[in-house]
């Protein structure tokens, strides 16, 4: 990570004080801290609803959704972890919990004895279908209904610069 340097421009995101501590400008603090706080609050609220209604976390729902969208409703756990942006150990713990509920099965990969794939069961497919519908409705209510159409377009334009084609990559898992 690059070292912080003293900034003097009026449009700079931060300034270094005489004590060496960095401070965001008011506008940049509103943008950055606002993004972080919004993500934290939305994630907590959505996780709480999913847990209460379906006994799932957002990460577990994503894993189930990606398995549902995969050919044969199966993926190698390493691929599933990568697609979900999680470590293999984290996806393994999620799979343990889902397997205990009969929602997924672990299966050996025929052509690679070291590899394991996750397979979505019929019960898992039933739950993910129901949970995704409820989750999408919650996102609509908690997030999108708070914004105008123009604000949604602005957010899409801004965030697509940081994660190009992100929606395209997730669309099969969350449709």
N, C-alpha and C positions, 0 to 999 in steps of 0.2 A: 504494500500500500504506500503511495507517495507521502512524503513528509508534508505537514502543513506549513504553509509559508504565510508571511504577513501580507494581508490583502488591504488595499486602499481604495479600490474601485467602489463607487456608490452602488453598483448592481451586484456586488459580490455576495455570495451566500453566507459568508461568515467573516468574523473579524477576530484577531487575536488580541487579547487584553495585555496590559503591562505585566500581568501575572503569568502570562503564557497560556492561559485557558482560552479555548475557542468558544465563540458564541454565535448562534445563527442570527441573521437579520430577522426582523419581525415577520416579513413576508415568507422568507425561507423556512422559518420555524413553523409558521402556520401550515405551509405545504408539507414539509417533511414529517413533523410530529403529528400533524393531522392525518397523513397517510398511515403512519404506524398505529396511531390510536384507533383510527377507523377500522383497520384490518383486525386489530386485537379485539375490539368490541363486537364486530360482526362475526368473527370466528367463534368467540365465546358464546354468543347468542345462538348461532346456527348449530354449534356443537351441542349445546344444552337441549335444544329442541329435538335434534336427531337422537340424542341419548335417551331423552324422556319418551319419545314416541316409538323408537325402533331399536334402542340399545346399541347404536352405532356412533362412531365419531366421523368427522368429515373424511379423515384419512381412510377409515375402513370403508366408507361409502364409495370413495374414489376407487379403492382396490376392487371392490365388488363390481362397480360400473365398468372398469377396464376389463375385468374378466368376462363380464357379460358381452362386451363388444368384441372380444377376441374370437378368432376362428376356433370353433369347437369349445368355446367358453373356457379356454385354457391358456396360460402363459407361464413361461419359466419364471421362477420367483425373482431371479436377477433382472429380467426384463420388466417385470411388474414393479419392482422397486425403482428402477430407472424411470419408468413412465410416470410413477407417482412422485418422483423427486424425493424418495426416502432411501435410507440405508437398507441394505439387505437384512441386517439384524432387526430393524424396526418393522419391515414388512413381514418378517418371520414371526414376530410377536403378534402382529395384527392377524396373521393367518392362523396362529395358535388359537386365538380367541374366536375367530370365525369358524374354525374347524370344530371347536368344542360345541358350537351351536348347530353343527350340521350344515353350515352354509357353503363351505368349501371342502375340498379334499386335496391332499397332497398326493402326487403321483410321480413315480420315477419316470425319467425320460428314457425311452427305449434305446436310443442311439448314444446316450451319454450317461453312464452309471453315476457320475458325480452330480448331475443336474436333477433338480426337482421342479415340477410345475404345479401351479395351483389350478384347480378345476372348480368351477362354480357348479354347485348342485342345483337341482330343481327348486329346492327350498330357498337357496341363495338367490336365484333368479327372481323368484316371487317377492322376496324381501327387497331386493334392490329396485325392482320396478315400483313398488309402493313407496319406498324411502326416497327415491329420486324425485318422485312426483311431489311429495311433501316438502323436500328440500328446495326444489325449484320454486314452489309456492312461497316458502319462507324467505328465500332470497328476493323474490319479487316484492313481498310485503315489507321486509326490513330494509332493503337497499333501493331497488329500482323505483318504488313508489315515492321515495323521498326526493327524487331527481326529476328534472324536466327532460323531455326528449333531447333538447339541445345539450344539456349537461351530460347525458349518457353518451352522445356522439363525441363530445369533447374528451370524456374519460377514455372512450375507445381509441380515439386518435392519439392521446398521450401515452396510454399504456401499451399500445401496439408498437410504439417505438422501442420500448424496453423488452418486449417479448413478442417479436414478430411471429405471426402465424400461430400464436399460442392457442387461440380459440379453435383454430382448424385442427390442431393436434389433440385437443381435448374433446372435440365435438362428438366423436364416436363413443367416448366413455360417458358423456353426460347428456346425450340426446334422449 
